[in-house]
Amino acid sequence: MSSETLIAYFGLRFDISLNEVEALEERTDARVTAARNSGIQYYWGNFGGLQEKYLLFVGEEIGIFGQENISDISIPLSDARLSFEVVKKRLENAGIFGVPELHLSWQPDV
């Protein structure tokens, strides 16, 4: 059984079309392959509930919050800054381009 979660990621966020879901499920999506080969984390799922809005996050997972996951986290600012710089470089080296940002996204239970 799943439950509602809040996903916290630093990196890139991509809107996923229904045509791209199969490649994500099979882990053949180019962004997922590049992330896996470079030691970068990723997370994807339906964030629209019954409206089916799929998102892909590539970068560093800060936390997955919810009843079945963690409830809180603390990260010293110096550690966060260092981690963010490392993620930015890894994304560039992997050929996954964009401006990394802090993403907080609610994922409803479907």
DOSE-31033 format. One record per atom (N, C-alpha, C): atom name; residue in three letters; x, y, z; residue number from 1. Coordinates in Angstrom, 2 decimals, always signed. Layout:
BEGIN
@torvo = CA; kese = ALA; px = X; py = Y; pz = Z; bakol = NUM
...
This chain:
BEGIN
@torvo = N; kese = MET; px = +0.84; py = -1.17; pz = +0.00; bakol = 1
@torvo = CA; kese = MET; px = +0.00; py = +0.00; pz = +0.00; bakol = 1
@torvo = C; kese = MET; px = +0.89; py = +1.24; pz = +0.00; bakol = 1
@torvo = N; kese = SER; px = +0.56; py = +2.19; pz = -0.82; bakol = 2
@torvo = CA; kese = SER; px = +1.32; py = +3.44; pz = -0.87; bakol = 2
@torvo = C; kese = SER; px = +0.58; py = +4.53; pz = -0.11; bakol = 2
@torvo = N; kese = SER; px = +1.26; py = +5.62; pz = +0.12; bakol = 3
@torvo = CA; kese = SER; px = +0.63; py = +6.76; pz = +0.78; bakol = 3
@torvo = C; kese = SER; px = +1.16; py = +8.04; pz = +0.16; bakol = 3
@torvo = N; kese = GLU; px = +0.52; py = +9.13; pz = +0.47; bakol = 4
@torvo = CA; kese = GLU; px = +0.93; py = +10.43; pz = -0.05; bakol = 4
@torvo = C; kese = GLU; px = +2.33; py = +10.75; pz = +0.45; bakol = 4
@torvo = N; kese = THR; px = +3.11; py = +11.38; pz = -0.42; bakol = 5
@torvo = CA; kese = THR; px = +4.48; py = +11.72; pz = -0.07; bakol = 5
@torvo = C; kese = THR; px = +4.84; py = +13.11; pz = -0.58; bakol = 5
@torvo = N; kese = LEU; px = +5.85; py = +13.66; pz = +0.03; bakol = 6
@torvo = CA; kese = LEU; px = +6.47; py = +14.90; pz = -0.45; bakol = 6
@torvo = C; kese = LEU; px = +7.89; py = +14.52; pz = -0.87; bakol = 6
@torvo = N; kese = ILE; px = +8.21; py = +14.79; pz = -2.13; bakol = 7
@torvo = CA; kese = ILE; px = +9.51; py = +14.46; pz = -2.68; bakol = 7
@torvo = C; kese = ILE; px = +10.37; py = +15.72; pz = -2.65; bakol = 7
@torvo = N; kese = ALA; px = +11.57; py = +15.63; pz = -2.05; bakol = 8
@torvo = CA; kese = ALA; px = +12.51; py = +16.75; pz = -2.01; bakol = 8
@torvo = C; kese = ALA; px = +13.76; py = +16.33; pz = -2.77; bakol = 8
@torvo = N; kese = TYR; px = +14.07; py = +17.06; pz = -3.82; bakol = 9
@torvo = CA; kese = TYR; px = +15.21; py = +16.75; pz = -4.68; bakol = 9
@torvo = C; kese = TYR; px = +15.96; py = +18.01; pz = -5.03; bakol = 9
@torvo = N; kese = PHE; px = +17.27; py = +17.90; pz = -5.18; bakol = 10
@torvo = CA; kese = PHE; px = +18.06; py = +18.98; pz = -5.76; bakol = 10
@torvo = C; kese = PHE; px = +18.57; py = +18.47; pz = -7.10; bakol = 10
@torvo = N; kese = GLY; px = +18.28; py = +19.21; pz = -8.15; bakol = 11
@torvo = CA; kese = GLY; px = +18.74; py = +18.82; pz = -9.48; bakol = 11
@torvo = C; kese = GLY; px = +17.77; py = +19.34; pz = -10.52; bakol = 11
@torvo = N; kese = LEU; px = +17.46; py = +18.47; pz = -11.46; bakol = 12
@torvo = CA; kese = LEU; px = +16.61; py = +18.84; pz = -12.58; bakol = 12
@torvo = C; kese = LEU; px = +15.28; py = +18.11; pz = -12.49; bakol = 12
@torvo = N; kese = ARG; px = +14.24; py = +18.78; pz = -12.94; bakol = 13
@torvo = CA; kese = ARG; px = +12.89; py = +18.20; pz = -12.98; bakol = 13
@torvo = C; kese = ARG; px = +12.40; py = +18.24; pz = -14.41; bakol = 13
@torvo = N; kese = PHE; px = +11.87; py = +17.11; pz = -14.86; bakol = 14
@torvo = CA; kese = PHE; px = +11.35; py = +17.00; pz = -16.22; bakol = 14
@torvo = C; kese = PHE; px = +9.89; py = +16.57; pz = -16.19; bakol = 14
@torvo = N; kese = ASP; px = +9.06; py = +17.24; pz = -16.98; bakol = 15
@torvo = CA; kese = ASP; px = +7.69; py = +16.78; pz = -17.20; bakol = 15
@torvo = C; kese = ASP; px = +7.78; py = +15.62; pz = -18.18; bakol = 15
@torvo = N; kese = ILE; px = +7.06; py = +14.55; pz = -17.89; bakol = 16
@torvo = CA; kese = ILE; px = +7.12; py = +13.33; pz = -18.69; bakol = 16
@torvo = C; kese = ILE; px = +5.80; py = +13.11; pz = -19.42; bakol = 16
@torvo = N; kese = SER; px = +5.90; py = +12.88; pz = -20.71; bakol = 17
@torvo = CA; kese = SER; px = +4.69; py = +12.58; pz = -21.48; bakol = 17
@torvo = C; kese = SER; px = +4.33; py = +11.10; pz = -21.30; bakol = 17
@torvo = N; kese = LEU; px = +3.10; py = +10.77; pz = -21.61; bakol = 18
@torvo = CA; kese = LEU; px = +2.67; py = +9.37; pz = -21.50; bakol = 18
@torvo = C; kese = LEU; px = +3.50; py = +8.47; pz = -22.42; bakol = 18
@torvo = N; kese = ASN; px = +3.99; py = +9.03; pz = -23.52; bakol = 19
@torvo = CA; kese = ASN; px = +4.81; py = +8.24; pz = -24.45; bakol = 19
@torvo = C; kese = ASN; px = +6.18; py = +7.88; pz = -23.86; bakol = 19
@torvo = N; kese = GLU; px = +6.62; py = +8.59; pz = -22.84; bakol = 20
@torvo = CA; kese = GLU; px = +7.93; py = +8.36; pz = -22.24; bakol = 20
@torvo = C; kese = GLU; px = +7.88; py = +7.40; pz = -21.04; bakol = 20
@torvo = N; kese = VAL; px = +6.70; py = +7.10; pz = -20.55; bakol = 21
@torvo = CA; kese = VAL; px = +6.57; py = +6.30; pz = -19.33; bakol = 21
@torvo = C; kese = VAL; px = +7.17; py = +4.91; pz = -19.49; bakol = 21
@torvo = N; kese = GLU; px = +6.93; py = +4.28; pz = -20.61; bakol = 22
@torvo = CA; kese = GLU; px = +7.45; py = +2.92; pz = -20.81; bakol = 22
@torvo = C; kese = GLU; px = +8.98; py = +2.89; pz = -20.72; bakol = 22
@torvo = N; kese = ALA; px = +9.65; py = +3.87; pz = -21.32; bakol = 23
@torvo = CA; kese = ALA; px = +11.12; py = +3.91; pz = -21.25; bakol = 23
@torvo = C; kese = ALA; px = +11.59; py = +4.09; pz = -19.81; bakol = 23
@torvo = N; kese = LEU; px = +10.85; py = +4.86; pz = -19.02; bakol = 24
@torvo = CA; kese = LEU; px = +11.20; py = +5.03; pz = -17.61; bakol = 24
@torvo = C; kese = LEU; px = +10.99; py = +3.72; pz = -16.85; bakol = 24
@torvo = N; kese = GLU; px = +9.89; py = +3.05; pz = -17.13; bakol = 25
@torvo = CA; kese = GLU; px = +9.62; py = +1.76; pz = -16.48; bakol = 25
@torvo = C; kese = GLU; px = +10.71; py = +0.75; pz = -16.80; bakol = 25
@torvo = N; kese = GLU; px = +11.19; py = +0.77; pz = -18.04; bakol = 26
@torvo = CA; kese = GLU; px = +12.20; py = -0.19; pz = -18.48; bakol = 26
@torvo = C; kese = GLU; px = +13.63; py = +0.31; pz = -18.23; bakol = 26
@torvo = N; kese = ARG; px = +13.76; py = +1.50; pz = -17.67; bakol = 27
@torvo = CA; kese = ARG; px = +15.06; py = +2.12; pz = -17.38; bakol = 27
@torvo = C; kese = ARG; px = +15.91; py = +2.31; pz = -18.63; bakol = 27
@torvo = N; kese = THR; px = +15.24; py = +2.58; pz = -19.75; bakol = 28
@torvo = CA; kese = THR; px = +15.96; py = +2.83; pz = -21.00; bakol = 28
@torvo = C; kese = THR; px = +15.90; py = +4.30; pz = -21.39; bakol = 28
@torvo = N; kese = ASP; px = +15.25; py = +5.13; pz = -20.63; bakol = 29
@torvo = CA; kese = ASP; px = +15.21; py = +6.57; pz = -20.88; bakol = 29
@torvo = C; kese = ASP; px = +16.64; py = +7.10; pz = -20.82; bakol = 29
@torvo = N; kese = ALA; px = +17.02; py = +7.96; pz = -21.77; bakol = 30
@torvo = CA; kese = ALA; px = +18.41; py = +8.45; pz = -21.87; bakol = 30
@torvo = C; kese = ALA; px = +18.85; py = +9.16; pz = -20.60; bakol = 30
@torvo = N; kese = ARG; px = +17.95; py = +9.92; pz = -19.96; bakol = 31
@torvo = CA; kese = ARG; px = +18.32; py = +10.64; pz = -18.74; bakol = 31
@torvo = C; kese = ARG; px = +18.57; py = +9.68; pz = -17.60; bakol = 31
@torvo = N; kese = VAL; px = +17.77; py = +8.65; pz = -17.51; bakol = 32
@torvo = CA; kese = VAL; px = +17.93; py = +7.64; pz = -16.45; bakol = 32
@torvo = C; kese = VAL; px = +19.22; py = +6.85; pz = -16.68; bakol = 32
@torvo = N; kese = THR; px = +19.48; py = +6.47; pz = -17.91; bakol = 33
@torvo = CA; kese = THR; px = +20.71; py = +5.75; pz = -18.24; bakol = 33
@torvo = C; kese = THR; px = +21.94; py = +6.59; pz = -17.90; bakol = 33
@torvo = N; kese = ALA; px = +21.92; py = +7.86; pz = -18.29; bakol = 34
@torvo = CA; kese = ALA; px = +23.06; py = +8.75; pz = -17.99; bakol = 34
@torvo = C; kese = ALA; px = +23.22; py = +8.92; pz = -16.49; bakol = 34
@torvo = N; kese = ALA; px = +22.11; py = +9.06; pz = -15.77; bakol = 35
@torvo = CA; kese = ALA; px = +22.17; py = +9.21; pz = -14.31; bakol = 35
@torvo = C; kese = ALA; px = +22.76; py = +7.96; pz = -13.66; bakol = 35
@torvo = N; kese = ARG; px = +22.26; py = +6.81; pz = -14.04; bakol = 36
@torvo = CA; kese = ARG; px = +22.74; py = +5.56; pz = -13.46; bakol = 36
@torvo = C; kese = ARG; px = +24.22; py = +5.34; pz = -13.74; bakol = 36
@torvo = N; kese = ASN; px = +24.66; py = +5.68; pz = -14.94; bakol = 37
@torvo = CA; kese = ASN; px = +26.07; py = +5.50; pz = -15.31; bakol = 37
@torvo = C; kese = ASN; px = +26.99; py = +6.49; pz = -14.60; bakol = 37
@torvo = N; kese = SER; px = +26.42; py = +7.56; pz = -14.08; bakol = 38
@torvo = CA; kese = SER; px = +27.22; py = +8.61; pz = -13.44; bakol = 38
@torvo = C; kese = SER; px = +27.05; py = +8.66; pz = -11.93; bakol = 38
@torvo = N; kese = GLY; px = +26.31; py = +7.73; pz = -11.37; bakol = 39
@torvo = CA; kese = GLY; px = +26.10; py = +7.71; pz = -9.92; bakol = 39
@torvo = C; kese = GLY; px = +25.18; py = +8.81; pz = -9.43; bakol = 39
@torvo = N; kese = ILE; px = +24.28; py = +9.26; pz = -10.31; bakol = 40
@torvo = CA; kese = ILE; px = +23.32; py = +10.30; pz = -9.96; bakol = 40
@torvo = C; kese = ILE; px = +21.99; py = +9.63; pz = -9.63; bakol = 40
@torvo = N; kese = GLN; px = +21.32; py = +10.13; pz = -8.61; bakol = 41
@torvo = CA; kese = GLN; px = +20.03; py = +9.57; pz = -8.23; bakol = 41
@torvo = C; kese = GLN; px = +18.92; py = +10.11; pz = -9.14; bakol = 41
@torvo = N; kese = TYR; px = +17.84; py = +9.34; pz = -9.21; bakol = 42
@torvo = CA; kese = TYR; px = +16.67; py = +9.80; pz = -9.95; bakol = 42
@torvo = C; kese = TYR; px = +15.42; py = +9.23; pz = -9.30; bakol = 42
@torvo = N; kese = TYR; px = +14.32; py = +9.88; pz = -9.55; bakol = 43
@torvo = CA; kese = TYR; px = +13.02; py = +9.43; pz = -9.03; bakol = 43
@torvo = C; kese = TYR; px = +11.97; py = +9.89; pz = -10.04; bakol = 43
@torvo = N; kese = TRP; px = +11.03; py = +9.03; pz = -10.33; bakol = 44
@torvo = CA; kese = TRP; px = +9.95; py = +9.44; pz = -11.21; bakol = 44
@torvo = C; kese = TRP; px = +8.65; py = +8.83; pz = -10.71; bakol = 44
@torvo = N; kese = GLY; px = +7.55; py = +9.44; pz = -11.09; bakol = 45
@torvo = CA; kese = GLY; px = +6.26; py = +8.91; pz = -10.70; bakol = 45
@torvo = C; kese = GLY; px = +5.13; py = +9.81; pz = -11.16; bakol = 45
@torvo = N; kese = ASN; px = +3.93; py = +9.40; pz = -10.80; bakol = 46
@torvo = CA; kese = ASN; px = +2.72; py = +10.15; pz = -11.13; bakol = 46
@torvo = C; kese = ASN; px = +2.45; py = +11.14; pz = -10.01; bakol = 46
@torvo = N; kese = PHE; px = +2.53; py = +12.42; pz = -10.33; bakol = 47
@torvo = CA; kese = PHE; px = +2.30; py = +13.47; pz = -9.34; bakol = 47
@torvo = C; kese = PHE; px = +0.96; py = +14.16; pz = -9.56; bakol = 47
@torvo = N; kese = GLY; px = +0.15; py = +13.63; pz = -10.46; bakol = 48
@torvo = CA; kese = GLY; px = -1.14; py = +14.26; pz = -10.75; bakol = 48
@torvo = C; kese = GLY; px = -2.33; py = +13.47; pz = -10.28; bakol = 48
@torvo = N; kese = GLY; px = -2.11; py = +12.38; pz = -9.56; bakol = 49
@torvo = CA; kese = GLY; px = -3.23; py = +11.57; pz = -9.12; bakol = 49
@torvo = C; kese = GLY; px = -3.96; py = +10.99; pz = -10.32; bakol = 49
@torvo = N; kese = LEU; px = -5.26; py = +11.16; pz = -10.34; bakol = 50
@torvo = CA; kese = LEU; px = -6.06; py = +10.64; pz = -11.45; bakol = 50
@torvo = C; kese = LEU; px = -5.83; py = +11.41; pz = -12.74; bakol = 50
@torvo = N; kese = GLN; px = -5.21; py = +12.59; pz = -12.65; bakol = 51
@torvo = CA; kese = GLN; px = -4.91; py = +13.40; pz = -13.84; bakol = 51
@torvo = C; kese = GLN; px = -3.65; py = +12.93; pz = -14.56; bakol = 51
@torvo = N; kese = GLU; px = -2.91; py = +12.00; pz = -13.99; bakol = 52
@torvo = CA; kese = GLU; px = -1.69; py = +11.43; pz = -14.56; bakol = 52
@torvo = C; kese = GLU; px = -0.71; py = +12.49; pz = -15.06; bakol = 52
@torvo = N; kese = LYS; px = -0.03; py = +13.13; pz = -14.13; bakol = 53
@torvo = CA; kese = LYS; px = +1.04; py = +14.08; pz = -14.44; bakol = 53
@torvo = C; kese = LYS; px = +2.34; py = +13.44; pz = -13.95; bakol = 53
@torvo = N; kese = TYR; px = +3.15; py = +12.96; pz = -14.89; bakol = 54
@torvo = CA; kese = TYR; px = +4.38; py = +12.27; pz = -14.54; bakol = 54
@torvo = C; kese = TYR; px = +5.55; py = +13.25; pz = -14.51; bakol = 54
@torvo = N; kese = LEU; px = +6.41; py = +13.09; pz = -13.51; bakol = 55
@torvo = CA; kese = LEU; px = +7.60; py = +13.91; pz = -13.35; bakol = 55
@torvo = C; kese = LEU; px = +8.81; py = +13.00; pz = -13.14; bakol = 55
@torvo = N; kese = LEU; px = +9.96; py = +13.47; pz = -13.62; bakol = 56
@torvo = CA; kese = LEU; px = +11.24; py = +12.80; pz = -13.40; bakol = 56
@torvo = C; kese = LEU; px = +12.17; py = +13.79; pz = -12.73; bakol = 56
@torvo = N; kese = PHE; px = +12.78; py = +13.39; pz = -11.63; bakol = 57
@torvo = CA; kese = PHE; px = +13.79; py = +14.19; pz = -10.94; bakol = 57
@torvo = C; kese = PHE; px = +15.13; py = +13.51; pz = -11.10; bakol = 57
@torvo = N; kese = VAL; px = +16.16; py = +14.27; pz = -11.45; bakol = 58
@torvo = CA; kese = VAL; px = +17.50; py = +13.74; pz = -11.61; bakol = 58
@torvo = C; kese = VAL; px = +18.43; py = +14.64; pz = -10.81; bakol = 58
@torvo = N; kese = GLY; px = +19.18; py = +14.07; pz = -9.89; bakol = 59
@torvo = CA; kese = GLY; px = +20.09; py = +14.85; pz = -9.07; bakol = 59
@torvo = C; kese = GLY; px = +20.38; py = +14.14; pz = -7.77; bakol = 59
@torvo = N; kese = GLU; px = +20.02; py = +14.79; pz = -6.66; bakol = 60
@torvo = CA; kese = GLU; px = +20.24; py = +14.21; pz = -5.34; bakol = 60
@torvo = C; kese = GLU; px = +18.95; py = +14.23; pz = -4.55; bakol = 60
@torvo = N; kese = GLU; px = +18.56; py = +13.07; pz = -4.07; bakol = 61
@torvo = CA; kese = GLU; px = +17.38; py = +12.97; pz = -3.22; bakol = 61
@torvo = C; kese = GLU; px = +17.70; py = +13.54; pz = -1.85; bakol = 61
@torvo = N; kese = ILE; px = +16.94; py = +14.53; pz = -1.46; bakol = 62
@torvo = CA; kese = ILE; px = +17.08; py = +15.10; pz = -0.12; bakol = 62
@torvo = C; kese = ILE; px = +16.23; py = +14.30; pz = +0.85; bakol = 62
@torvo = N; kese = GLY; px = +15.06; py = +13.91; pz = +0.40; bakol = 63
@torvo = CA; kese = GLY; px = +14.21; py = +13.09; pz = +1.24; bakol = 63
@torvo = C; kese = GLY; px = +12.87; py = +12.81; pz = +0.60; bakol = 63
@torvo = N; kese = ILE; px = +12.28; py = +11.71; pz = +1.01; bakol = 64
@torvo = CA; kese = ILE; px = +10.91; py = +11.37; pz = +0.64; bakol = 64
@torvo = C; kese = ILE; px = +10.15; py = +11.34; pz = +1.96; bakol = 64
@torvo = N; kese = PHE; px = +9.25; py = +12.29; pz = +2.09; bakol = 65
@torvo = CA; kese = PHE; px = +8.56; py = +12.51; pz = +3.36; bakol = 65
@torvo = C; kese = PHE; px = +7.13; py = +12.00; pz = +3.29; bakol = 65
@torvo = N; kese = GLY; px = +6.68; py = +11.40; pz = +4.36; bakol = 66
@torvo = CA; kese = GLY; px = +5.31; py = +10.92; pz = +4.42; bakol = 66
@torvo = C; kese = GLY; px = +5.14; py = +9.87; pz = +5.50; bakol = 66
@torvo = N; kese = GLN; px = +3.93; py = +9.40; pz = +5.62; bakol = 67
@torvo = CA; kese = GLN; px = +3.59; py = +8.44; pz = +6.66; bakol = 67
@torvo = C; kese = GLN; px = +4.43; py = +7.18; pz = +6.58; bakol = 67
@torvo = N; kese = GLU; px = +4.74; py = +6.72; pz = +5.38; bakol = 68
@torvo = CA; kese = GLU; px = +5.52; py = +5.50; pz = +5.20; bakol = 68
@torvo = C; kese = GLU; px = +7.00; py = +5.78; pz = +4.94; bakol = 68
@torvo = N; kese = ASN; px = +7.41; py = +7.03; pz = +5.06; bakol = 69
@torvo = CA; kese = ASN; px = +8.79; py = +7.43; pz = +4.78; bakol = 69
@torvo = C; kese = ASN; px = +9.29; py = +8.27; pz = +5.94; bakol = 69
@torvo = N; kese = ILE; px = +10.29; py = +9.11; pz = +5.70; bakol = 70
@torvo = CA; kese = ILE; px = +10.84; py = +9.93; pz = +6.78; bakol = 70
@torvo = C; kese = ILE; px = +9.91; py = +11.09; pz = +7.11; bakol = 70
@torvo = N; kese = SER; px = +10.03; py = +11.59; pz = +8.33; bakol = 71
@torvo = CA; kese = SER; px = +9.18; py = +12.72; pz = +8.74; bakol = 71
@torvo = C; kese = SER; px = +9.95; py = +14.02; pz = +8.82; bakol = 71
@torvo = N; kese = ASP; px = +11.28; py = +13.96; pz = +8.92; bakol = 72
@torvo = CA; kese = ASP; px = +12.07; py = +15.19; pz = +8.96; bakol = 72
@torvo = C; kese = ASP; px = +13.51; py = +14.89; pz = +8.61; bakol = 72
@torvo = N; kese = ILE; px = +14.25; py = +15.98; pz = +8.31; bakol = 73
@torvo = CA; kese = ILE; px = +15.67; py = +15.86; pz = +8.00; bakol = 73
@torvo = C; kese = ILE; px = +16.33; py = +17.19; pz = +8.29; bakol = 73
@torvo = N; kese = SER; px = +17.56; py = +17.14; pz = +8.71; bakol = 74
@torvo = CA; kese = SER; px = +18.36; py = +18.35; pz = +8.92; bakol = 74
@torvo = C; kese = SER; px = +19.67; py = +18.19; pz = +8.16; bakol = 74
@torvo = N; kese = ILE; px = +20.03; py = +19.23; pz = +7.41; bakol = 75
@torvo = CA; kese = ILE; px = +21.26; py = +19.22; pz = +6.64; bakol = 75
@torvo = C; kese = ILE; px = +21.98; py = +20.53; pz = +6.91; bakol = 75
@torvo = N; kese = PRO; px = +23.19; py = +20.49; pz = +7.45; bakol = 76
@torvo = CA; kese = PRO; px = +23.95; py = +21.72; pz = +7.67; bakol = 76
@torvo = C; kese = PRO; px = +24.15; py = +22.46; pz = +6.34; bakol = 76
@torvo = N; kese = LEU; px = +24.09; py = +23.77; pz = +6.38; bakol = 77
@torvo = CA; kese = LEU; px = +24.21; py = +24.58; pz = +5.18; bakol = 77
@torvo = C; kese = LEU; px = +25.52; py = +24.30; pz = +4.43; bakol = 77
@torvo = N; kese = SER; px = +26.61; py = +24.13; pz = +5.15; bakol = 78
@torvo = CA; kese = SER; px = +27.89; py = +23.86; pz = +4.48; bakol = 78
@torvo = C; kese = SER; px = +27.85; py = +22.54; pz = +3.72; bakol = 78
@torvo = N; kese = ASP; px = +27.20; py = +21.53; pz = +4.29; bakol = 79
@torvo = CA; kese = ASP; px = +27.07; py = +20.24; pz = +3.60; bakol = 79
@torvo = C; kese = ASP; px = +26.18; py = +20.37; pz = +2.37; bakol = 79
@torvo = N; kese = ALA; px = +25.10; py = +21.13; pz = +2.50; bakol = 80
@torvo = CA; kese = ALA; px = +24.18; py = +21.32; pz = +1.38; bakol = 80
@torvo = C; kese = ALA; px = +24.88; py = +22.02; pz = +0.22; bakol = 80
@torvo = N; kese = ARG; px = +25.63; py = +23.08; pz = +0.53; bakol = 81
@torvo = CA; kese = ARG; px = +26.34; py = +23.80; pz = -0.53; bakol = 81
@torvo = C; kese = ARG; px = +27.32; py = +22.89; pz = -1.26; bakol = 81
@torvo = N; kese = LEU; px = +28.08; py = +22.11; pz = -0.52; bakol = 82
@torvo = CA; kese = LEU; px = +29.05; py = +21.19; pz = -1.12; bakol = 82
@torvo = C; kese = LEU; px = +28.32; py = +20.15; pz = -1.97; bakol = 82
@torvo = N; kese = SER; px = +27.28; py = +19.59; pz = -1.43; bakol = 83
@torvo = CA; kese = SER; px = +26.51; py = +18.57; pz = -2.13; bakol = 83
@torvo = C; kese = SER; px = +25.91; py = +19.13; pz = -3.42; bakol = 83
@torvo = N; kese = PHE; px = +25.37; py = +20.34; pz = -3.37; bakol = 84
@torvo = CA; kese = PHE; px = +24.76; py = +20.95; pz = -4.55; bakol = 84
@torvo = C; kese = PHE; px = +25.79; py = +21.16; pz = -5.65; bakol = 84
@torvo = N; kese = GLU; px = +27.00; py = +21.57; pz = -5.28; bakol = 85
@torvo = CA; kese = GLU; px = +28.07; py = +21.77; pz = -6.27; bakol = 85
@torvo = C; kese = GLU; px = +28.47; py = +20.44; pz = -6.91; bakol = 85
@torvo = N; kese = VAL; px = +28.54; py = +19.39; pz = -6.11; bakol = 86
@torvo = CA; kese = VAL; px = +28.88; py = +18.07; pz = -6.63; bakol = 86
@torvo = C; kese = VAL; px = +27.82; py = +17.59; pz = -7.61; bakol = 86
@torvo = N; kese = VAL; px = +26.56; py = +17.77; pz = -7.26; bakol = 87
@torvo = CA; kese = VAL; px = +25.46; py = +17.35; pz = -8.14; bakol = 87
@torvo = C; kese = VAL; px = +25.51; py = +18.12; pz = -9.45; bakol = 87
@torvo = N; kese = LYS; px = +25.72; py = +19.41; pz = -9.37; bakol = 88
@torvo = CA; kese = LYS; px = +25.78; py = +20.24; pz = -10.57; bakol = 88
@torvo = C; kese = LYS; px = +26.87; py = +19.74; pz = -11.52; bakol = 88
@torvo = N; kese = LYS; px = +28.05; py = +19.44; pz = -10.99; bakol = 89
@torvo = CA; kese = LYS; px = +29.15; py = +18.93; pz = -11.81; bakol = 89
@torvo = C; kese = LYS; px = +28.83; py = +17.55; pz = -12.39; bakol = 89
@torvo = N; kese = ARG; px = +28.24; py = +16.68; pz = -11.58; bakol = 90
@torvo = CA; kese = ARG; px = +27.91; py = +15.33; pz = -12.07; bakol = 90
@torvo = C; kese = ARG; px = +26.89; py = +15.40; pz = -13.20; bakol = 90
@torvo = N; kese = LEU; px = +25.90; py = +16.27; pz = -13.06; bakol = 91
@torvo = CA; kese = LEU; px = +24.90; py = +16.44; pz = -14.13; bakol = 91
@torvo = C; kese = LEU; px = +25.57; py = +16.90; pz = -15.42; bakol = 91
@torvo = N; kese = GLU; px = +26.43; py = +17.89; pz = -15.31; bakol = 92
@torvo = CA; kese = GLU; px = +27.14; py = +18.39; pz = -16.49; bakol = 92
@torvo = C; kese = GLU; px = +28.00; py = +17.30; pz = -17.12; bakol = 92
@torvo = N; kese = ASN; px = +28.74; py = +16.58; pz = -16.29; bakol = 93
@torvo = CA; kese = ASN; px = +29.60; py = +15.50; pz = -16.80; bakol = 93
@torvo = C; kese = ASN; px = +28.81; py = +14.38; pz = -17.45; bakol = 93
@torvo = N; kese = ALA; px = +27.57; py = +14.17; pz = -16.99; bakol = 94
@torvo = CA; kese = ALA; px = +26.71; py = +13.13; pz = -17.54; bakol = 94
@torvo = C; kese = ALA; px = +26.00; py = +13.59; pz = -18.81; bakol = 94
@torvo = N; kese = GLY; px = +26.13; py = +14.88; pz = -19.14; bakol = 95
@torvo = CA; kese = GLY; px = +25.45; py = +15.40; pz = -20.32; bakol = 95
@torvo = C; kese = GLY; px = +23.98; py = +15.68; pz = -20.10; bakol = 95
@torvo = N; kese = ILE; px = +23.60; py = +15.86; pz = -18.84; bakol = 96
@torvo = CA; kese = ILE; px = +22.20; py = +16.19; pz = -18.50; bakol = 96
@torvo = C; kese = ILE; px = +22.20; py = +17.67; pz = -18.13; bakol = 96
@torvo = N; kese = PHE; px = +21.75; py = +18.51; pz = -19.05; bakol = 97
@torvo = CA; kese = PHE; px = +21.92; py = +19.94; pz = -18.89; bakol = 97
@torvo = C; kese = PHE; px = +20.65; py = +20.63; pz = -18.43; bakol = 97
@torvo = N; kese = GLY; px = +20.85; py = +21.69; pz = -17.70; bakol = 98
@torvo = CA; kese = GLY; px = +19.77; py = +22.52; pz = -17.18; bakol = 98
@torvo = C; kese = GLY; px = +20.29; py = +23.21; pz = -15.93; bakol = 98
@torvo = N; kese = VAL; px = +19.45; py = +24.02; pz = -15.34; bakol = 99
@torvo = CA; kese = VAL; px = +19.82; py = +24.73; pz = -14.12; bakol = 99
@torvo = C; kese = VAL; px = +19.28; py = +23.95; pz = -12.93; bakol = 99
@torvo = N; kese = PRO; px = +20.16; py = +23.34; pz = -12.13; bakol = 100
@torvo = CA; kese = PRO; px = +19.69; py = +22.58; pz = -10.96; bakol = 100
@torvo = C; kese = PRO; px = +18.96; py = +23.50; pz = -9.98; bakol = 100
@torvo = N; kese = GLU; px = +17.90; py = +22.98; pz = -9.43; bakol = 101
@torvo = CA; kese = GLU; px = +17.09; py = +23.72; pz = -8.46; bakol = 101
@torvo = C; kese = GLU; px = +16.66; py = +22.78; pz = -7.34; bakol = 101
@torvo = N; kese = LEU; px = +16.19; py = +23.38; pz = -6.27; bakol = 102
@torvo = CA; kese = LEU; px = +15.59; py = +22.62; pz = -5.18; bakol = 102
@torvo = C; kese = LEU; px = +14.12; py = +22.40; pz = -5.54; bakol = 102
@torvo = N; kese = HIS; px = +13.71; py = +21.14; pz = -5.56; bakol = 103
@torvo = CA; kese = HIS; px = +12.33; py = +20.79; pz = -5.94; bakol = 103
@torvo = C; kese = HIS; px = +11.63; py = +20.12; pz = -4.77; bakol = 103
@torvo = N; kese = LEU; px = +10.45; py = +20.60; pz = -4.46; bakol = 104
@torvo = CA; kese = LEU; px = +9.58; py = +19.99; pz = -3.47; bakol = 104
@torvo = C; kese = LEU; px = +8.26; py = +19.71; pz = -4.16; bakol = 104
@torvo = N; kese = SER; px = +7.89; py = +18.45; pz = -4.27; bakol = 105
@torvo = CA; kese = SER; px = +6.68; py = +18.08; pz = -5.02; bakol = 105
@torvo = C; kese = SER; px = +5.84; py = +17.09; pz = -4.25; bakol = 105
@torvo = N; kese = TRP; px = +4.57; py = +17.38; pz = -4.16; bakol = 106
@torvo = CA; kese = TRP; px = +3.59; py = +16.52; pz = -3.49; bakol = 106
@torvo = C; kese = TRP; px = +3.18; py = +15.41; pz = -4.43; bakol = 106
@torvo = N; kese = GLN; px = +3.23; py = +14.17; pz = -3.95; bakol = 107
@torvo = CA; kese = GLN; px = +2.81; py = +13.02; pz = -4.74; bakol = 107
@torvo = C; kese = GLN; px = +1.61; py = +12.37; pz = -4.06; bakol = 107
@torvo = N; kese = PRO; px = +0.42; py = +12.56; pz = -4.63; bakol = 108
@torvo = CA; kese = PRO; px = -0.76; py = +11.99; pz = -4.00; bakol = 108
@torvo = C; kese = PRO; px = -0.80; py = +10.47; pz = -4.11; bakol = 108
@torvo = N; kese = ASP; px = -1.51; py = +9.85; pz = -3.20; bakol = 109
@torvo = CA; kese = ASP; px = -1.73; py = +8.42; pz = -3.23; bakol = 109
@torvo = C; kese = ASP; px = -2.80; py = +8.14; pz = -4.29; bakol = 109
@torvo = N; kese = VAL; px = -2.48; py = +7.26; pz = -5.22; bakol = 110
@torvo = CA; kese = VAL; px = -3.44; py = +6.95; pz = -6.28; bakol = 110
@torvo = C; kese = VAL; px = -3.93; py = +5.53; pz = -6.12; bakol = 110
